[in-house]
Amino acid sequence: MAFVLDFIEPDRAGFRVEQIERMSRLIDSHIAEGRYPGAQVALARHGKLAFTRNYGLARIEPAIPARDDAVWRLYSNTKVLTAAAIWNLVEEGALSFNDQVAEHVPEFARHGKGDITILQVLTHQAGFPNAPVLPPEAWEDHQFLRRLVCDYTLEWTPGSRLHYHTSSAHWVLTVVIEAITKMDFRDFIRNRVIEPLGLGDELYVGIREADQRRCAEIYEPGADGKPKLIAAENTVAFRRAGIPSGGGFGTARAMAAFYQMMLAGGTLNGRHLISPRIVQYVTRNFTGESVDAGMGHVAMHRGLGPHSRGTSNVIRGLGSVAHPTTFGHGGVGTSYCWADPDSGVSFAYIANNRIPDPWHSRRLELISNCIHAAIEEIG
């Protein structure tokens, strides 16, 4: 099946090819050093796919090379897909970003949470960043899931701090989605976000068992430094759960296409998802220069899903030389996907070994800066 974006040669899209090759050599060196088994990247501009490449292995044992049809664990890149479902509901008038969660899920008001807004949840200011991780029993029993989410307790006054909610915030958003739509959140994201963009074969929040053979396996550094399979995160049940904060799967070119949609004001190749005003709103910086205590005490410039570059000296993942309006999101220890409104460029880089900082952030900085340096003006 043809991809939703037509292909254009990188030089015709206004990229310095030698600079893209520098990035590829950097990734090849990571794999040669045993940093991660494999990776996939994609680069797009002005509605065209300009570059995509696979590196290394999608799975180690048995050895399966990274191929075009492999789908990669997105980790927290998934958060933007979940947020997009909320954007969709706002556009159709089913809710407002300033609504209190409890207006749609009354029992969420328990334990002093009645005033928390959707906007505070999306910007990681809701006050429960370390809420308990939901057990596997809640992945399919969504009444149980709702009870557990509504029992979250506050660690500080909502709106008073900025602290990355690793998993808790987006479970709240799924409860809101299901309360409003009366649909499983995974079905809603697929039916209202992914499939309308023509990405149904390459992007998943909750992946069917029949499609899981395409999943690149996810690893972490073992005691000997070599990639070790994360057994609990490579199961059929885990992949099917579609954990809204970090359980999505996709190809790099699908994520580059998703961000092309945002650069085009909510439309991808003639397929409308959201309005330009929604895109402009959700990519604003709602948290200013407030430091994010959950992200190493740096300013993250949180939007309502992605975060933006801004002009701080230090930024995570987007590349320090990025245009200040560049926005995107990452996946813990593995990946980053971003869009640059100034140039019309989107980029996705996804690897399959969850490597901690400082090495992780440094490699993201180098890879993203290689791409920013490749961008030339189009006459």
C-alpha positions in Angstrom: 0.0 0.0 0.0 1.3 3.5 -0.9 2.3 5.7 1.9 0.2 8.8 2.6 3.2 11.1 1.8 4.8 11.0 -1.7 8.5 10.7 -1.8 10.9 13.5 -2.9 14.7 13.3 -3.1 16.4 15.0 -0.1 18.3 17.5 -2.2 15.1 18.6 -4.1 13.4 19.0 -0.7 16.1 21.5 0.4 18.4 19.2 2.5 22.1 18.9 2.4 22.6 15.2 1.6 26.0 15.0 3.1 24.7 16.3 6.4 22.0 13.5 6.5 24.8 11.0 5.8 26.7 12.3 8.8 23.7 11.6 10.9 23.5 8.1 9.4 27.2 7.4 10.2 26.6 8.5 13.8 23.7 6.0 14.1 25.8 3.3 12.5 28.6 4.0 15.0 26.1 3.6 17.9 25.1 0.2 16.6 28.7 -0.8 16.0 29.4 0.1 19.6 26.5 -2.0 20.8 24.6 1.0 22.1 21.3 -0.3 20.6 20.4 -3.1 18.3 18.5 -1.0 15.7 16.8 2.2 14.8 14.6 3.8 12.2 14.5 7.4 11.0 12.3 9.5 8.7 12.6 13.1 7.4 9.8 15.0 5.7 9.2 18.5 4.4 6.2 20.4 3.1 4.0 17.3 2.8 6.7 15.1 1.2 8.8 12.2 2.6 12.4 13.0 1.9 14.4 10.3 3.7 13.8 7.1 5.6 16.2 4.5 6.6 16.5 1.4 8.8 19.5 0.5 10.9 20.6 -2.7 12.5 18.2 -5.2 14.1 14.6 -5.0 15.1 15.0 -8.2 17.2 18.2 -9.8 18.4 17.2 -13.5 18.9 16.4 -14.7 16.4 18.1 -11.9 14.5 15.6 -9.9 12.5 16.8 -6.9 10.5 15.1 -3.6 10.9 12.8 -3.3 7.9 10.3 -0.7 6.5 7.3 -2.6 8.0 8.7 -2.8 11.5 6.8 -0.8 14.2 8.8 0.6 17.1 7.9 1.2 20.7 7.1 4.9 20.9 7.3 5.3 24.6 6.2 8.8 25.5 5.8 9.9 21.9 2.5 8.1 22.6 1.4 11.0 24.8 1.0 13.3 21.8 -1.3 10.8 20.1 -3.4 10.5 23.2 -3.5 14.3 23.4 -4.6 14.5 19.8 -7.8 12.6 20.8 -8.5 15.4 23.3 -7.8 18.0 20.7 -10.4 16.3 18.5 -13.0 16.4 21.2 -12.3 20.1 21.9 -12.7 20.9 18.2 -16.1 19.2 18.1 -17.3 21.0 21.2 -17.5 18.0 23.5 -15.1 19.6 26.1 -12.9 22.6 26.7 -9.3 22.5 27.7 -10.3 24.6 30.7 -13.0 22.1 31.8 -12.4 20.4 35.2 -11.9 16.7 34.8 -14.6 16.1 37.4 -17.2 17.8 35.1 -16.9 14.7 32.9 -15.9 12.1 35.6 -17.6 13.2 38.8 -15.8 10.7 41.1 -12.4 12.1 40.1 -13.1 14.9 42.5 -12.2 12.6 45.4 -9.2 13.5 47.5 -9.3 17.2 46.7 -9.0 16.8 42.9 -12.2 18.6 42.0 -10.6 21.7 40.5 -8.0 20.0 38.3 -8.5 21.0 34.7 -7.7 19.2 31.4 -5.1 21.8 30.7 -3.3 21.2 34.0 -3.3 17.4 33.2 -1.9 18.0 29.7 0.8 20.4 30.9 2.0 18.1 33.8 0.7 20.5 36.5 -2.0 18.3 37.9 -0.3 17.4 41.2 0.0 13.6 41.1 3.2 12.9 39.1 4.1 9.8 41.2 0.6 8.2 41.3 0.9 4.4 41.4 1.4 2.6 38.1 -1.8 0.8 37.1 -1.7 -3.0 37.3 -2.2 -5.2 34.3 -5.7 -6.1 35.5 -6.7 -2.5 34.7 -5.5 -2.7 31.1 -8.7 -4.4 29.9 -11.1 -3.8 32.8 -11.7 -0.1 32.2 -14.3 0.2 35.1 -11.5 -0.9 37.4 -9.1 1.5 35.6 -11.5 4.4 36.2 -11.8 3.6 39.9 -8.0 3.5 40.3 -7.5 6.8 38.5 -10.2 8.5 40.5 -8.4 7.4 43.7 -5.2 9.2 42.8 -4.1 11.4 45.7 -2.4 14.8 45.5 1.3 15.4 46.2 1.0 19.2 45.9 -1.6 21.8 45.0 -2.6 21.5 41.3 -1.1 24.3 39.2 1.5 25.2 41.7 4.4 23.2 40.2 5.6 21.7 37.0 6.6 18.0 37.3 6.4 15.4 34.5 3.6 13.0 35.1 5.3 9.9 33.6 2.2 7.7 33.3 -0.6 9.1 35.5 -1.8 12.1 33.5 -2.6 10.2 30.4 -4.6 7.5 32.2 -6.7 10.5 33.4 -7.2 11.6 29.8 -8.3 8.1 28.7 -10.9 8.1 31.4 -12.2 11.4 30.2 -12.2 10.2 26.6 -14.2 7.1 27.5 -16.7 9.1 29.7 -17.5 11.4 26.8 -17.4 9.0 23.8 -18.6 5.8 25.5 -15.8 4.1 23.5 -12.7 2.3 24.4 -10.0 5.0 24.2 -7.9 2.8 21.9 -10.7 2.5 19.4 -11.4 6.3 19.7 -7.7 7.2 19.0 -7.6 4.7 16.1 -11.0 5.8 14.6 -10.6 9.5 15.1 -6.9 10.2 14.9 -4.9 7.5 13.2 -7.1 6.2 10.5 -8.4 9.6 9.3 -4.7 10.5 8.6 -4.2 7.3 6.5 -1.8 5.9 9.1 -3.8 2.8 10.2 -1.1 0.3 9.0 1.8 2.1 10.7 0.6 3.7 13.9 -1.0 1.9 16.9 -2.1 2.7 20.4 -3.1 -0.8 21.3 -1.8 -3.3 18.7 -3.6 -6.5 17.8 -1.9 -9.8 18.4 -1.9 -10.5 14.7 0.1 -7.4 14.0 2.6 -7.9 16.8 5.0 -9.9 14.7 6.0 -6.6 13.2 7.0 -5.1 16.6 10.6 -4.4 17.2 11.5 -5.7 20.6 12.6 -3.3 23.3 15.7 -3.7 25.4 17.7 -2.0 28.1 21.4 -2.2 29.0 22.3 -5.3 31.0 24.9 -5.6 33.7 27.5 -6.3 31.0 26.4 -3.2 29.0 24.8 -5.3 26.3 21.1 -4.8 25.3 18.9 -7.1 27.5 15.3 -7.9 26.6 12.7 -6.2 28.8 10.5 -9.2 29.3 7.5 -7.5 30.9 7.3 -4.9 28.0 7.5 -7.4 25.2 4.3 -9.4 25.9 1.1 -9.7 23.9 -0.9 -8.2 26.7 1.4 -5.2 27.2 1.4 -4.3 23.5 -2.3 -4.8 23.2 -3.0 -2.5 26.2 -2.0 0.6 24.4 -0.8 2.3 27.6 -1.7 6.0 26.7 1.5 7.5 28.1 4.0 5.2 26.5 2.6 2.0 24.9 2.1 3.1 21.3 3.9 1.6 18.3 4.7 3.1 15.0 7.1 3.6 12.1 9.3 6.7 12.0 7.7 7.8 8.7 4.2 7.6 10.4 5.4 9.9 13.1 7.1 12.3 10.7 3.8 12.3 8.8 1.8 13.0 12.0 4.0 16.1 12.6 3.6 17.1 8.9 -0.2 17.2 9.7 0.5 19.7 12.5 2.8 21.8 10.3 0.0 22.0 7.7 -2.5 23.3 10.2 -4.2 20.0 11.0 -4.4 18.5 7.5 -2.4 15.7 6.0 -2.4 15.2 2.2 -6.0 16.6 2.1 -7.2 14.7 5.2 -8.5 17.1 7.9 -8.0 16.2 11.5 -8.0 19.5 13.5 -8.2 23.2 12.7 -5.2 25.5 12.4 -6.4 27.3 15.5 -6.2 24.1 17.6 -2.7 23.4 16.3 -1.6 26.9 17.2 -3.1 26.6 20.6 -1.7 23.2 21.6 1.8 24.1 20.5 2.0 27.3 22.7 4.3 27.4 25.6 2.0 27.2 28.6 4.6 26.9 31.3 7.1 29.6 30.4 10.6 29.1 31.8 9.4 27.1 34.8 11.7 24.2 35.4 10.3 20.7 35.2 11.3 18.9 38.4 10.6 15.6 36.7 13.0 16.2 33.8 16.2 17.2 35.4 15.1 20.7 36.5 15.2 22.2 33.0 12.5 24.4 31.3 10.4 22.2 29.0 8.1 24.8 27.6 5.0 22.5 27.8 2.2 22.7 25.3 -0.9 20.6 25.4 0.9 17.5 24.1 4.2 18.5 22.6 6.8 20.9 24.1 8.6 23.6 22.3 12.3 24.7 21.8 12.0 28.3 23.0 15.3 30.2 23.6 16.6 28.5 26.7 20.3 27.5 26.7 19.3 23.9 27.5 16.5 21.9 25.9 15.8 18.2 25.7 15.7 16.3 22.5 14.8 18.9 20.0 18.3 20.0 19.3 19.9 23.2 20.7 20.2 24.8 17.3 16.5 24.3 16.5 14.3 27.2 15.6 12.6 28.5 18.7 9.2 27.4 17.4 10.2 23.8 16.9 8.0 21.4 18.9 7.8 17.7 19.6 8.1 15.0 22.2 10.4 12.1 23.1 10.3 8.5 24.3 12.3 7.6 27.4 15.8 6.5 26.6 15.0 5.7 22.9 13.6 8.4 20.7 12.4 11.9 19.6 10.0 13.2 17.0 9.7 16.9 16.2 8.4 19.5 13.7 9.9 22.9 12.7 7.3 25.4 11.6 9.9 27.8 10.3 11.2 25.3 7.6 8.3 22.9 7.3 10.5 20.0 8.4 9.5 17.0 10.6 11.8 14.3 11.8 11.5 11.1 13.7 14.2 8.9 15.2 13.3 5.7 17.1 15.7 3.2 18.6 15.1 0.0 20.6 17.3 0.1 23.6 16.2 2.2 26.6 19.4 4.0 27.5 19.6 6.3 30.5 21.1 9.8 30.6 23.5 11.4 30.2 24.3 9.4 27.0 20.7 9.4 25.8 20.2 13.1 25.8 23.6 13.7 24.3 22.9 11.4 21.3 19.6 13.1 20.8 21.3 16.5 20.7 23.8 15.4 18.2 21.3 13.6 15.9 18.7 16.4 15.9 21.4 19.1 15.4 22.6 17.1 12.3 19.2 17.4 10.8 18.8 21.1 11.7 22.1 21.7 10.0 20.9 19.9 6.9 18.0 22.3 6.3 18.5 24.8 3.5 16.2 27.5 2.2 14.1 26.6 -0.8 14.1 29.2 -3.5 
